[in-house]
Amino acid sequence: MNNLMSRLIVGALVLGVGAGLVLHYQFASSREEIVAVLETVTHLFLNLIKMVIAPLIFATIVSGISGMAKATGLGSLFARSMVWFVSASLLVGAYGFLAAHAMGVGNGLDLTPAAGGSGIETEPVTPATFIEGLVPQSFIEALASNKPIQILVFSMFFGLALLALKSATGDSRLADAIDELTTVMLKVTGYVMTLAPIGVFTAVAAALTAEGVGAFATFGALIVSFYTALAGLWAALIAVGALFLGRGVLRLIAAVREPMFIAFSTSSTEAAFPKMISSLTSYGIDRRTTGLILPLGYAFNIDGSMMYMTFSSVFLVNAYNIDMPVAQQILMCLVLLVSSKGMAGVPRGALVIIAAVVPGFGVPAAGVALLLVIDQLLDMGRTATNILGNAVAVAVLGRGATHETTQAGDVPAAATELVR
């Protein structure tokens, strides 16, 4: 996110706080009507975000897979990378879930759904229905219904088939077209996110109009709790790095310090990607190996975002006083974990996936708008954490990788468009 947009969002936040407090205390008799109008605008913004989910997941996953070079050792490196990424996601997601419950985030907020509910029909999700729902009966239906997991499954099959054909013929106009589709959808998403200040303003104004200053106090507690949990995750990532790299982990942190700062200040791993390549190369990882693992990690190894999603989902469950069994909460976190693998290239992708998943578990969609209020502040921390997690992963997985791991030194075309 550029500096202008950051300033606009901060300005919208400040204006929303001021407007919400004025409306809460000066227009008490018409509070419900005002909140309804503000939440309508917020829901429109959320719908715009959901609008881009399906084509983004398909285009970025297919582009990423078809962009992989065919070379000796690719299968082994890919397999080891995926084992690392999936294991890290499970552990980090579990950590966010447990940390949120231990800190009691959202307790005492006592939010109530807006009049008329969330507007989204929901039904209980069981392990059986979740497993059955992984594979779409119809890809068109999955696209129309905005089902991230089903789109992801089809996209991976499609991408692997396209990679096989591309490897056999040496070229593919379809692969080039999908690369262009990725670029177009990222541009569309950028257009949508230019409306983020409006969404922030209406969301915070609605919350403060309805709840008064108490809502802002709760957001402050959430920010402190999240960064406290994030500090624990950083310690764990550094400890894992030390386990494999020894004292070299300190040199790794020094090497990626600048891209981490870029990611934190811009809330964008995309902005830090070129510097990450050079930093990891200077650390001693072959550039071609980094060029393969790092884009894959950006799509599948998003430690900060994964922790944020499980942490925030517990916050929403507690904030709305939803009587959800622990098993159901764990299932929700698992769905978030799987769905997040189709997040590539989506600005504020963690929030987008939360918006797509949690309503299916009975959490009001309006609750996601509350997270938007402070998402800029939380996004900075989780983005820097994504960089740290990927630096550790590339350093560990890249040890001993040969120069033949990739066919050429070029980074895959969609690499710089991946997730924050």
N, C-alpha and C positions, 0 to 999 in steps of 0.2 A: 504494500500500500504506500502510495507516495505521500510526501509531507503535506501537500495541500489537502488530500482526503483525510489524513490524520487530524489536521487542524479543524476541518469541517465536522468530523465526528465528535471531537472534543467539544467544539462549539455547540453542536446539536445536543450533546449531553448536558452541558451547562444550561442551555436554554430550556431543555426539557425539565430539568430539576426546578428551575425558577417558575416555569409555566405550571407545572404540576402542583407545586406548593400553593401558588396563587389560586388555582382552580379548586384545590382541596378545601382551602379555608375561606375563600370568598364566594364560592358558588356551591355551597353544601346542598342546596335544595335540588340542583340539577346535575349532581355528580354522576349519576348513572348514565344519563343521556350523553354527557361529555365523554365519559369513558368509552361508551359504545362507539362514538364517532372516531375517537383516537384509535381504538382497537381495530376498527374496520380498515383504516389506512395501514396499520401494522400488518394485518392479515393479507392485504393486497401485496405488500412488499414480500412477505413470506411466500406467497404464491408465485411471485416472480422468481424467487430463488429455486423453488421446487420445479419450476418450468424447465430449467436447464439441466436438472440432474441426469435424466435418462440419456440424452445425446452426449453429455460430457463423459459419463461412465463408459459408454460404448466406444467413443472415439479415442479417448486417452488410453484405455486398456489395449485395444486392438493396435493402435499406433505404437505403443510401447513394446508389445510383444513382436510385432512384425518388423520393428526396427532393430531387433537383436541380430548381430552378425553370427553366421554359422562358422564355428571354429572348434578346434580341439580343446577339450576341457570345459566347453560351455555348459554341457549338461550337468557335470559334477559341480561346477561353481554355482549354477542356478539352483540345484538341489540344496546345496549347503546354505546358500543365501536364504532360500525360502524356509528351511528349517529354523534358521536363526530368527528371521522376521516373524514367523508365526509364533514361535516360542516367546519372543520378546513381547509381542502384542498380548498374548495370554497373561503373562506375568505382570506387565504394566497395567493392563486393564483390571486385573484382580487387585493390584495395589491401589489404584484409584477408587475402586469400589469399597475396599476395606477402609481406606483412609477417610473417605467421605462419611461412612457410618461411624467410625471412631470419633470423628470431629463433630458429628451431629449436624452437618450442614443443612440449612433449610428449616430446621426445627424451630417452631415458634413463629414462623412467618404467617401461617394459617391463611394462605391465599384461597380464593374461591374462583371456580371457573366463571368466565363471562356469561352473561345471560344467553341462553340458547346453546350452551356448551361450546365445544371446540369446532363444531360443524363437520367433524370427521367421524364416520361410522367405525367403531372398533369392535373386535371380538377377541376372546382369550386366545393367546398363543401358547400351544403346548409343544414339548419336544418333538412329538410326532408330526404335527402340522408344520413346524419349522423345517424339519428334514425334508418332508414332502415338498415344501415350498421352495427349496433350493433350486430345483430345476423347473424352468417354465414349460408349460404345455404349449404356449405360443409366445414367441419373442415379441410379436406385435402387441399382445395383451400386456406383457411385462412392461413394455415401453409406455403404453397408454395408462397403466396403473401405477407407474413410477415405483417399481419394485427393484431397489438397488441390487439385491443379492442375485435375483434371477437374471438381470441384465449383465451382471458381472460374470456369471457362469457362462452364458452364451458368448459374451465378448471374448472370454479366454479360449473357448473352443474355436471361435472364428479367427482370433489372432494367431493361434497355433497353426490352423489350416493355411492361413495367408502366408505365414512364415515359411511353411513347407513348400508352397508353390513359388514363393519369391526365391527361396534357396535353389530350387530346381531350374528356374528360368533366368535367374540373375537380375530380374527387374519385375516390377508390378505397378501398373498404372492405378490399380485399385488401392494399393498401399499408399501411393502418393496422394490419391484423392482423400483417403482417410486422414493422412497427415494434415491436409488442407482443412478438412472438416474440424480437426482438433483446434487448429489455429482460429477458425471462424467462431467455434463455440466458446473458446477462451475470450475472444473479443466480445461476444454477446454477454458472457458472464460479467466481464468488466463493465459493460453498459449497465447491467442490472445493479451492480455494486456501487455505481455512482449515486444510486438512490438510498444508500445506506444511512446517510445523515437524516433523511426523512424518517426512515424506519426507527432509528435511534431516538429521535425527538418524540415521535408518537408513542413509542414503547415506554420510555421513561416518564413521559408526561402522564400517560394512562396509569402507570403504576403508582406514581406519587399523587395523582388526583384521587385515586381510590384508597390508598393506604396512608398517605401523609408521609412525614419524615421517617417514620419507622421502616418503610421499605428501603430507603437509602442506607439506613444503618445496617440492615440485613445484607445489602450488597457489599458493604464494606467488610463485613464479617466473612462473606464468601471469598472476596479477594484475598484477604489475609490467610484464610484456611487453604485456598488453592496454592498460593505461593509457598506456604509452609510444607504442604505435601509435595510440591514440585522440588523443593530443596532436598527432600528425602530421596526423590527419584534421581536427582543429579548425583547424590552420594552413591546410590546403587549402581548407576551407569559407570561412574569412575572406578568403583570397586570391581565391576566385571571387567573393565578394560585392564585394570592392574593384574587381574587373575591371568589374563592371556598375554599381556604386553609387558608386565613388570613395571619398572620405572619409566618405560617408554610411554606410558599413558600420560605422564606429565608433559613430555615433549609433544605428544599428540594434542593435548589441550592448548598448549602454547601455539601450535601450528594452526589450529582452527579457531583461535580466539577472535581473529578479525571477522571471518564469515559468521560466527555466532553473534558478534556485535551488530553486523549488518542485518542479520535476520531479526534480532531483537528490536532494533530501531525502526525497521521497515515493516515488521510483521510479515515478512515474505522470505521463504526459502529460495524462491526463484531468483531474487536479487542476490542471494549469497552463492548461487550455484557455481558461477565461473571461478570465484575465489576459492570455493571448496575444492575444485579440481586442482588448482595450483597449490593449495595448502597441503592437501593429501599427497600430492606428488613430491613436494619438498620434504614431507615427512618420510617418504621412501616407498610409497605404493605406486606401482606402475600405472601410468596415466590411462592406458587402455583398460586395465582391470578396474580402475576407479570409474571410468566412463561407462562400464557395464553395471557394476554393483550399485553405484550411487543413484542413478535414475530409478533403478528397481527399488532401492531403499526409500526413495522419496515417495513412491507409490504404496509400499507395503510396510515400511518400518517407521511409523510416525508415533514415536513413544509419547511425546508431549500431548499430541492430539488425542491419542488413545486414552491416556489418563484423564484428560479433560472430559471426554465423552462419558466415561463411566462415572466420574466424579460429579459431573453436572446432572446426569440422569438421576442419581441418588438425591441430589439437591431438589430437583423438581418433584420427585415422589414425596419427599419430606415436606416441602413447601406447600403442597396441595393436600397434605394429610391423606394420601392415597393408601388404602389398606391393601398393599401388594405383598404377597408371600415372598420370602427371600428367594425361593427357587425361581419364581417368576421374574424377580429383579435380576438374578444371574442370567436367566435366558435373555432378557432384554439387553444386558451387557454383551452377551455373545453375539446377538444380532447386530449390535453396534459395531463389534469387532469385525465381523464378516463384511458388513456393509461398507465399512471405512476403506476396504481395499479397492473400492471403486471411486474413491474421493479425488483421484489425481487431477490436478489443475483447477480445482474449484476454490475460488477465493473464499476464505473462512469456511473451508470444507467441513471441518468438524461440526460446526453449527448447522450446516446444511444437512448432514447425515442425521444429526439429532432430530431435526425437524421432520425428516422423512420416516424415522423409526419409532420414536417414543409415543406418538399419538396412537399407534397400533396396540399399545399396552395400557391405554386408558389415561395417559397423561395429556391434559389439555394443550392443544397446539399453541395457545396464547402464551404458555409458559416459556416457550422457546424465545419469544420476543423479549421476555425479561432478561434472558441471558445476553441478548443483543446489546442491552444497555451497557454492560461492562465487558463486552467481548473484545474490544480493542485492547484493554488492559490485560486480559487473560491471554489474548492471542500472542502478545509479545513474548510472554514467558514460555508458552507451549511451542512457539516457532523456534526459539533458541534451543529448546530441549530436543526438538526434532533434529536439529543440526548436530547436537552433541551425540545423540543416539546413533545417527548415521555415520558420524566420524568413527565412533568405536566399532560399529559393524564393519565398515570398509577396512579399517586397520586390521581387524582380526581376520576377516575373511580373505583379505588380500595378501596375507602373509604367504610367501612361497608360490603365489600365482605366477605363471610363466607369461612371457611376452606373447605367447600364442593364444592366450585366453580369448582375445577378440581378434577379428580379422583385420581391423584397421584401427587407426588412432582416433577416428571420428567418434564423437559422442552421438548417441541416437538422436534423431531429429526432434522427438518430442521431449527430450530430457529437460530442457530449460523451461518447460511449461508445466512442471509437475507441482504436487500439492504443497501447501503451507499448512 
